[in-house]
Amino acid sequence: MNVFHLSPQGRDTAPGSSQRPWATLAGARDQLRRLRAAGKVIGPATVQVHTGRYALTETVAFTPLDSLTHYTAAPRAQPVFDGGEILTGWKVGQRNGRTEWTLDLPDVAAARWYFRSLFVDGRRAPRARLPKFAPDEQAARHVFHIGEIQHPENGDLFAGSDTFKPRPGDVQDWASLADAEFVLLHYWIEERLPRPLLNPRTGWLRFARRSAFNLYEAFAAAYGNRALARYYIDNLFEALTDPGEWYLNRETGRLYYLPRPGETPENTTITAPRIQTFVRASGQFFNDSIAACDAHATAHVHGLEFTGLTFRHADWYSPLAPGQQFHPAYGQEWPLGGSAQAAHAVPGAVILRAARHCAVRDCTIEHAGLYGLEFDEGCRDCAAVGNHLHDLGAGGIRGGGTDYDGHLDGRTGHLTITDNSIHHIGRVFHQGVGVFLGHAFDCNVAHNHIHHSCYTGISTGWTWGFRETPSRNNRIEHNLIHDIGAGILSDMGGIYTLGVQPGTVVRGNHLHHIWSQDYGGWGIYLDEGTAHLLIEHNLVHDTKDAPFNIHFARDNVVRYNIFARGQNALSSVSRVEPGQFSASYYHNIVVGPSRRLFCGGYKGSIGHGALVSNANCFWSPGGQVPDSGNPRSQTPGVPTRITWTAWRKAGHDSLSLVADPRLTEGKKTWRLDKRSPALKLGFVPHDWSHCGPRPKALRT
């Protein structure tokens, strides 16, 4: 068996033995390549990584030459691959009556280094910003609102702009304004508009990027909101006022930090990242070069695994979203301020591409600025199991490959994403998703614990409407998802699906406390053309909008779920098309209080058969279920209020009951009394105490 060793006390020119180990991850990679080329290593190899800090000053790239290699923590070892540099040599002074630390960084002044993140004693320190926004429930309200836009009559979603006027007094012509970023919060995205230019005579601002969406807060026609978008100003020196904040002057190279009470340069560790991506493992696709080759002869990375390692401290940047849009006012292409959904343009801090049978197990990815882990194009039979991902700029784990218009070799599927703990994500890119599957098939996303995000917990599918897609046969099971949204963005869900996905199952998940900014704090959310899904045995409760929502969909099955305490509704359909069967809705327990039982959206009537509902048990405190209705439908003649009696006369829920289901709520699961009337209606109980990560011995 080929076993080698890695230690911070080693040397890369050593033989890699336990007594004479290698020193760096890149050095171990290079030595194994040399040994394999010389025929001294044949077959799999294991590199045991011993306790210590391994500094990463550049991304470590792996290729097919590095296949069949397992980098694993040595027994009881705690190795850390650190992409940051510990900063020392601070000068202590005063500014405006506050203690201020400063440090001059020559590499920054010489344009050899610039960082957007700073970590102080294991926490992400906020850049100086105005107002004092933070991605959590308490500080999310600290925002400005746009005062005026150029073309208010244009409500098209993609009518983005590079110009707006702030409200009087919110923005000044500060000396550091040109290096600040305005972060828009609207719809379901955030957008970063850099290099602002203020016209002091007119008060209008112009930016180097345009927004992807119009500058309204949300859909005016659908939800009655004509407010303009919220925003905050990031990286503004004049906003450096509160302890814990920092600012880096890229021209002078001077770093400023305002210490918190009790912090001194001697007892405080401050780290600045040198890299953005820790590891990139990529096979070679047929179209990655101009060399003549067989179109199907993709050289994959295979059998590359990482186990028990920690990857810490990495930065972020603002990637250009693909598919730039034509700017009608100036007749040219303009880069967009952000992704159109799910931070899809943001890559991972650990990336696998064109990989087979590769895995990341029991690793920690923390204090990073992008997605944590990415399975990119052409990944098959890969796994992310038992990892801890937290304090991330975007989401936790993303996977996806080409659609039906792309090459077959770029398809991604058969991913195992289980037993991961993913939390405190979306710290920079607030639309990051806990687990985000774009075009992916036959994936198992199970037993993950996802919490404290600004957007959706799990998202699968990436095609709008009823077009056929590669997304199919995905299993979203036994996940624990809670404290999602924080009131920052709209149009989101604990579990979100998009497009046709035959064979996909959403089963046995526990979702609760999901809160949006404006509309759309839903539990399970079937969006744009979701079709052929089975939604069963889910416990969903305490949501801003409905625990279960459909935008428009067809041929889905919704059964054996408990939907409880949605503030605005208990189930809803946003767009009801005549004659379109969205879902069968049988054998569920639906519990208030709520404003509405079933709620329609902006088109059609909830009473016109989008949900074929029957054999359900409905209950609300006091025994009176709320009315259903269509409070915002744009379709003429539909009722805004539908009583329970009128609902049943229209042919719905003829076998259903309004009765106390005799539920006992617990912290981990809700239990049903054996005398519950729901059992007589066909409800099948489920135990949700097993949601979330399992002990290693119980993982399958």
CORCOR-V273351 format. One record per residue. RES is the residue in one small letter. PHI is phi in whole degrees, -180 to 180 (NA if undefined). OMEGA is omega in radians with two decimals (none if undefined). Layout:
{{RES PHI OMEGA} {RES PHI OMEGA}}
//
This chain:
{{m NA -3.09} {n -90 -3.13} {v -119 3.13} {f -127 -3.02} {h -134 -3.14} {l -131 -3.12} {s -149 3.07} {p -61 3.11} {q -90 -3.09} {g -85 3.07} {r -138 -3.11} {d -71 3.06} {t -91 3.13} {a -76 -3.12} {p -78 3.11} {g 84 3.11} {s -81 3.12} {s -65 3.13} {q -87 -3.14} {r -132 -3.03} {p -78 2.96} {w -78 -2.99} {a -112 -3.02} {t -132 3.11} {l -65 3.10} {a -65 3.12} {g -66 3.09} {a -63 3.09} {r -57 -3.07} {d -67 3.14} {q -69 3.08} {l -66 3.06} {r -60 -3.13} {r -65 -3.12} {l -65 3.12} {r -70 3.12} {a -63 3.14} {a -86 -3.14} {g 78 -3.12} {k -87 3.02} {v -127 3.11} {i -126 3.14} {g 91 -3.05} {p -65 3.07} {a -136 3.09} {t -119 3.06} {v -115 3.10} {q -86 -3.05} {v -104 -3.04} {h -93 -3.07} {t -56 3.07} {g 147 3.12} {r -102 3.12} {y -111 -3.09} {a -74 3.05} {l -112 3.10} {t -104 3.04} {e -155 3.14} {t -63 3.09} {v -90 -3.06} {a -101 3.07} {f -115 -3.11} {t -129 3.07} {p -56 3.08} {l -63 -3.04} {d -103 -3.13} {s -67 3.09} {l 57 3.13} {t -130 -3.12} {h -118 3.04} {y -96 -3.02} {t -135 3.05} {a -62 3.05} {a -64 -3.13} {p -51 3.12} {r 64 -3.13} {a -86 3.11} {q -132 -3.12} {p -81 -3.13} {v -128 3.00} {f -97 -2.91} {d -112 3.12} {g -90 -3.10} {g -111 3.06} {e -119 3.11} {i -76 -3.05} {l -96 3.11} {t -132 3.12} {g 90 -3.10} {w -67 2.99} {k -105 -3.10} {v -102 3.14} {g -146 -3.13} {q -130 3.02} {r -145 3.11} {n 51 3.08} {g 80 3.14} {r -117 3.03} {t -70 -3.10} {e -136 3.02} {w -104 3.08} {t -132 3.12} {l -148 3.11} {d -92 -3.08} {l -116 -3.09} {p -59 -3.14} {d -64 3.09} {v -71 3.13} {a -61 -3.14} {a -89 3.11} {a 63 3.05} {r -99 -3.08} {w -157 2.99} {y -153 -3.11} {f -126 -3.12} {r -113 -3.13} {s -130 3.05} {l -144 -3.08} {f -120 -3.06} {v -119 3.14} {d 50 3.05} {g 81 3.07} {r -124 3.08} {r -80 3.13} {a -85 -3.14} {p -75 2.94} {r -66 3.11} {a -58 -3.09} {r -146 -3.11} {l -140 -0.22} {p -65 -3.02} {k -87 3.10} {f -66 2.94} {a -144 -3.07} {p -79 3.06} {d -149 -3.02} {e -62 -3.05} {q -76 -3.00} {a -96 -3.11} {a -65 3.14} {r -82 -3.11} {h -85 -3.07} {v -142 2.91} {f -95 3.01} {h -124 3.08} {i -57 -3.10} {g -91 -3.05} {e -157 3.07} {i -124 -3.00} {q -74 -3.04} {h -128 -3.08} {p -63 -3.13} {e -76 -3.09} {n -93 -3.13} {g -98 3.11} {d -60 -3.06} {l -55 -3.04} {f -93 3.08} {a -83 -3.12} {g -72 -3.09} {s -151 3.04} {d -106 -3.00} {t -141 2.91} {f -157 3.13} {k -114 3.10} {p -74 3.04} {r -69 -3.10} {p -56 3.07} {g 88 -3.09} {d -78 -3.06} {v -126 3.06} {q -121 3.12} {d -84 -3.10} {w -67 -3.13} {a -63 -3.10} {s -96 -3.03} {l -58 -3.05} {a -62 -3.12} {d -99 3.14} {a -85 3.03} {e -126 3.05} {f -95 -3.08} {v -104 3.12} {l -82 3.05} {l -123 3.12} {h -162 -3.06} {y 50 -3.12} {w -114 -3.07} {i -137 2.84} {e -112 3.14} {e -137 -3.11} {r -106 -3.14} {l -106 -3.05} {p -92 3.04} {r 48 3.13} {p -69 3.08} {l -128 -3.10} {l -98 3.00} {n -88 -3.04} {p -67 -3.13} {r -79 -3.08} {t -98 -3.10} {g 84 3.13} {w -86 3.08} {l -109 3.02} {r -131 -3.01} {f -125 3.14} {a -80 3.03} {r -126 3.06} {r -106 3.10} {s -72 3.06} {a -72 -3.10} {f -108 3.03} {n -61 -2.97} {l -94 3.01} {y -84 3.12} {e -72 -3.05} {a -159 -3.12} {f -68 -3.12} {a -68 -3.06} {a -66 -3.04} {a -83 -2.97} {y -128 3.00} {g 73 -3.08} {n -107 3.09} {r -104 3.10} {a -67 3.03} {l -86 -2.98} {a -63 2.99} {r -86 3.06} {y -162 2.92} {y -135 -3.09} {i -106 -3.09} {d -103 3.06} {n 66 3.14} {l -121 -3.06} {f -60 -3.11} {e -67 3.09} {a -93 3.13} {l -77 -3.01} {t -132 -2.98} {d -110 3.08} {p -55 -3.12} {g 97 -3.12} {e -88 3.14} {w -148 3.10} {y -152 3.10} {l -117 3.07} {n -87 -3.04} {r -72 3.13} {e -81 -3.11} {t -89 -3.08} {g 80 -3.11} {r -91 3.10} {l -104 3.14} {y -116 3.07} {y -141 3.07} {l -101 -3.03} {p -70 3.01} {r -83 -3.14} {p -54 3.11} {g 91 3.14} {e -82 3.00} {t -132 3.09} {p -59 -3.10} {e -81 -3.08} {n -106 -3.05} {t -124 3.08} {t -103 -3.13} {i -116 -3.04} {t -124 3.06} {a -115 -3.09} {p -75 3.06} {r -101 -3.05} {i -131 3.08} {q -112 -3.13} {t -126 -3.13} {f -75 -2.99} {v -136 3.02} {r -133 3.11} {a -113 -3.01} {s -139 2.94} {g -78 -3.09} {q -111 3.08} {f -79 -3.12} {f -62 -3.06} {n -106 3.12} {d -81 3.12} {s -148 -3.14} {i -92 -3.14} {a -67 3.11} {a -69 -3.14} {c -159 3.06} {d -67 -3.07} {a -61 -3.12} {h -108 -3.11} {a -96 3.09} {t -64 3.08} {a -91 -3.05} {h -89 2.79} {v -80 -3.13} {h -137 3.08} {g 68 3.07} {l -95 -3.06} {e -134 3.06} {f -129 -3.08} {t -136 2.99} {g 72 -3.10} {l -103 3.04} {t -113 3.04} {f -114 -2.95} {r -135 3.01} {h 72 3.03} {a -147 -3.00} {d -99 3.10} {w -133 3.00} {y -145 3.13} {s -99 -3.12} {p -70 3.06} {l -77 3.11} {a -68 3.11} {p -68 3.10} {g 74 -3.14} {q -59 -3.04} {q -104 -3.14} {f -70 -3.13} {h -97 -2.98} {p -67 -3.05} {a -74 -3.02} {y -122 3.05} {g 68 -3.14} {q -151 3.09} {e -80 3.10} {w -126 3.06} {p -67 -3.07} {l -90 -3.10} {g -81 -3.12} {g -174 3.11} {s -74 3.13} {a -77 3.09} {q -175 2.93} {a 58 -3.10} {a 49 -3.00} {h -67 3.11} {a -86 -3.08} {v -90 -3.13} {p -82 -3.12} {g -99 3.02} {a -80 2.95} {v -126 -3.00} {i -124 2.95} {l -120 -3.12} {r -142 -3.10} {a 50 -3.05} {a -118 3.10} {r -130 3.05} {h 55 3.05} {c -106 -3.04} {a -152 2.97} {v -125 -3.02} {r -127 3.03} {d 53 3.08} {c -100 3.03} {t -118 3.00} {i -122 -3.00} {e -145 3.09} {h 54 3.13} {a -120 -2.98} {g -104 -3.09} {l -115 2.88} {y -63 3.14} {g -72 -3.03} {l -135 -3.10} {e -130 2.92} {f -103 -3.00} {d -88 -3.08} {e -54 2.98} {g 75 3.08} {c -92 3.11} {r -137 3.06} {d 54 3.09} {c -108 -3.01} {a -141 2.92} {a -130 -2.97} {v -133 2.98} {g 72 -3.09} {n -90 3.06} {h -117 -3.10} {l -122 -3.09} {h -156 -3.04} {d 49 -3.09} {l -116 -3.12} {g -65 3.11} {a -112 -3.09} {g -97 -3.07} {g -88 -3.07} {i -129 3.07} {r -128 3.12} {g -151 3.11} {g 163 -3.14} {g -130 -3.07} {t -74 3.06} {d -92 -3.09} {y -69 3.08} {d -88 -3.12} {g -93 -3.10} {h -74 -3.12} {l -58 -3.10} {d -66 3.14} {g -90 3.14} {r -70 -3.14} {t -119 -3.13} {g -170 -3.12} {h 55 3.07} {l -92 3.04} {t -111 -3.11} {i -125 -3.00} {t -137 2.95} {d 62 3.10} {n -96 3.01} {s -107 -3.02} {i -129 -3.07} {h -156 -3.08} {h 49 -3.14} {i -114 -3.11} {g 70 -3.10} {r -71 3.12} {v -117 3.10} {f -95 -2.92} {h -67 3.13} {q -90 3.08} {g -63 -3.05} {v -109 3.11} {g -57 2.98} {v -128 -3.05} {f -120 3.04} {l -108 3.06} {g -83 3.03} {h -82 -3.12} {a -150 -3.07} {f -137 3.06} {d 52 3.14} {c -104 3.10} {n -115 3.12} {v -114 -2.94} {a -143 3.01} {h 57 3.04} {n -95 3.07} {h -114 -3.05} {i -125 -3.13} {h -157 -3.14} {h 55 3.02} {s -125 3.12} {c -100 -3.05} {y -149 -2.96} {t -64 3.12} {g -78 3.10} {i -130 -3.13} {s -131 3.10} {t -139 -3.10} {g 104 -3.06} {w -152 3.07} {t -136 -3.14} {w -82 3.09} {g 90 -2.97} {f -100 3.08} {r -73 3.10} {e -65 -3.10} {t -137 3.03} {p -73 -3.08} {s -73 -3.12} {r -169 3.00} {n 56 3.05} {n -91 -3.10} {r -116 3.13} {i -110 -2.91} {e -135 2.92} {h 59 3.07} {n -93 3.05} {l -108 -3.02} {i -132 -3.11} {h -156 -3.11} {d 52 -3.09} {i -111 3.00} {g 106 3.12} {a 58 3.12} {g 69 -3.05} {i -100 -3.13} {l -121 3.13} {s -113 3.00} {d 56 -3.04} {m -146 3.13} {g -153 3.01} {g -62 2.99} {i -127 -3.03} {y -125 3.09} {t -125 -3.05} {l -141 3.00} {g 86 -3.09} {v -68 -3.10} {q -143 -3.09} {p -59 3.10} {g 85 -3.13} {t -78 -3.08} {v -125 3.01} {v -114 -2.90} {r -138 2.91} {g 68 -3.13} {n -95 3.08} {h -115 -3.09} {l -126 3.08} {h -160 3.14} {h 55 -3.14} {i -121 -2.94} {w -137 -3.13} {s -98 3.09} {q -77 -3.09} {d -111 3.14} {y -108 2.91} {g 85 2.93} {g -92 -3.03} {w -98 3.09} {g -84 3.00} {i -103 -2.95} {y -130 3.09} {l -96 -3.03} {d -100 3.07} {e 1 3.00} {g 82 3.09} {t -56 -3.07} {a -146 2.99} {h 68 3.07} {l -104 2.99} {l -111 -3.13} {i -115 -3.05} {e -147 3.03} {h 60 3.09} {n -98 3.04} {l -110 -3.05} {v -131 -3.09} {h -153 3.08} {d 58 3.12} {t -124 3.12} {k -68 3.06} {d -102 -3.03} {a -80 3.00} {p -61 3.08} {f -132 -3.12} {n -141 2.97} {i -120 2.93} {h -80 2.84} {f -139 -2.98} {a -160 3.04} {r -158 2.93} {d 57 3.03} {n -109 3.13} {v -118 -3.11} {v -125 -3.02} {r -150 3.02} {y 61 3.12} {n -102 2.92} {i -111 3.08} {f -115 -3.00} {a -140 2.93} {r 55 2.90} {g -86 -3.02} {q -59 -3.04} {n -94 3.12} {a -168 3.07} {l -103 2.96} {s -151 -3.06} {s -151 3.02} {v -133 -3.04} {s -78 -3.09} {r -133 -3.14} {v -102 3.11} {e -95 3.13} {p -57 3.08} {g 75 -3.11} {q -96 3.14} {f -90 -3.08} {s -83 -3.09} {a -166 2.87} {s -88 -2.95} {y -131 -2.99} {y -123 2.95} {h 59 3.08} {n -105 2.98} {i -107 -3.04} {v -125 -2.95} {v -127 3.05} {g -86 0.19} {p -79 3.09} {s -165 3.09} {r -73 -3.10} {r -143 3.05} {l -79 3.02} {f -115 -3.08} {c -128 3.00} {g -86 -3.09} {g -113 -3.00} {y -87 -3.09} {k -141 3.09} {g 76 -3.11} {s -123 3.10} {i -61 -3.12} {g -84 -3.01} {h -101 2.90} {g 94 3.07} {a -61 3.02} {l -105 3.00} {v -93 -2.92} {s -110 3.11} {n -167 3.07} {a 57 3.09} {n -103 3.05} {c -110 -3.12} {f -107 3.11} {w -157 3.04} {s -148 3.14} {p -51 -3.08} {g 92 3.07} {g 86 -3.12} {q -102 3.12} {v -73 -3.14} {p -70 3.06} {d -69 2.94} {s -97 3.11} {g 166 -3.10} {n -131 -2.98} {p -67 -3.07} {r -128 -3.11} {s -64 3.08} {q -91 -3.14} {t -84 -3.10} {p -62 2.96} {g 85 -3.12} {v -85 -3.08} {p -77 3.06} {t -79 -3.11} {r -135 3.11} {i -131 3.14} {t -71 3.09} {w -60 3.11} {t -64 3.13} {a -67 3.11} {w -60 -3.12} {r -72 3.10} {k -65 3.11} {a -77 3.06} {g 103 -3.12} {h -97 2.95} {d 53 3.14} {s -67 3.14} {l -100 -3.08} {s -76 -3.13} {l -126 2.87} {v -100 -3.04} {a -158 3.10} {d -66 -3.10} {p -76 3.14} {r 59 3.11} {l -94 2.97} {t -115 -3.10} {e -86 3.01} {g -121 -3.12} {k -67 -3.08} {k -101 -3.12} {t -154 3.00} {w -111 -3.09} {r -115 -3.07} {l -110 3.08} {d -64 -3.12} {k -66 3.09} {r -95 -3.08} {s -62 3.06} {p -65 3.12} {a -64 3.14} {l -66 3.12} {k -69 3.11} {l -85 3.10} {g 106 3.11} {f -65 3.13} {v -109 -3.08} {p -65 3.14} {h -146 3.11} {d -106 -3.11} {w -92 -3.14} {s -67 -3.14} {h -92 3.11} {c -68 -3.13} {g 93 -3.05} {p -61 3.11} {r -100 2.96} {p -59 -3.09} {k -54 -3.07} {a -66 -3.09} {l -101 3.12} {r -72 3.11} {t -119 none}}
//
